[in-house]
Amino acid sequence: MPEIEWVKTAGLTPYPAALAAMTARVKAIRAGEAREQVWLLEHPPLYTAGTSARAEDLRDASRFPTYHAGRGGQWTYHGPGQRIAYVMLDLTRQHGAVRARDIRAFVHGLEEWLIRALARLGVRGERRAGRIGIWVADGAGGEAKIAALGVRVTRFVSWHGIALNIAPDLSHFGGIVPCGIAEHGVTSLAALGVEADMAAADAALAAAFREVFGDR
């Protein structure tokens, strides 16, 4: 099968349309009828619930549409100014340093991908034990999440993926407890004073992806 296909969709992609497209693509990858894919897009403002989402963590159900995503994790916000990357890979194969059939290594690879992409943009992103996502110092002596992860693996084909905050409206996160973590906030490249647009973030993501997952 040829190398991984990268697709970038302009505008705002409705969440149900993205779910339908991913479902079809994953089925085709599993059947050997389509290439693996990384899909870059943005969504209109919305909240998604992962399989561990708690009802009480949805603080304002009337603010934006809500969807049950079917991925792992808890509540997440998606909206303009946030780069979504849906990663659909055949995990029965090795991808760079990520071993075949190793879901934990795949998730670690997604984290490493984000950390390396942020480093290319001049930001130090870090993992935190017991917390999903990538974290940065917030400039006020604390820390905040700059990127979220939420994945699903169906018969060793991955889908869903990562969300990197470039310049979203951070007040929109107020309608949920992001990823079930109330004691820390969220941030973005713009909030950190990093002058990086979506194109710059995409270039950093593409370069870092090759370092972690290879370029086949």
Steps between C-alpha positions, in 0.01 A plus 500: 500500500639849414617748764266664749265751339477848651174688443420855605138620495434874485219664693314342790407132476179394680574235760246242373652526151848441643382194693337355190809561288730345760275197537509437126873556474585270789289225345679545167845499661414182687389339172821607324303726266632840611821662615564599859413863558569804714209743463550864604187708561313740725155459651232756585462553876383178668557265790573129466467233764741210515420162648603615850311832495301586812167679468590749774806615304274653234448835670293672228313260274325784315815683397607288202389174337619186677593166346594156626828437322563132573867573569679460828516784751254747646354835388686703237431827323562543128473824309656749259866572564565147618682258270342158501703211361312175455752217472388186321782246500522124457657408832572144390805663335792675664510877452844644565576442866144384573486122515225305330194406708615710796221742588689649792797572273264662249359736763852578620588573137213748470625678811856506365370635170335795675802566722732511199261717298473748786878505536523608135274791592712597800276348768598239758219247523506228762317188612354479849453171686133420541388773260420465133625765260800728466569768758697825510595761759232769493728792594330548837675227692251234397441280203232455238408256228585604146409179318253218555507136390209267449526182298303194405645183350275266305656166408843666512406799282520831688268795468424831672830656609627831635389862546762777519392845620637758257272800566154379608267701723612357833183618673315229307665237719298641791197289410676178601760364737760428230603135520360487853782715643363803686817611681691602187401720210550496126719721285600554139794610293340844468447528877867415551599780264614267222435654160426183307209468260331179391740455208803520730343252740421263213859515379628422850254210535601354164872514575460358851272221376771374266748495789272285718292290261726489196415620152377194316 
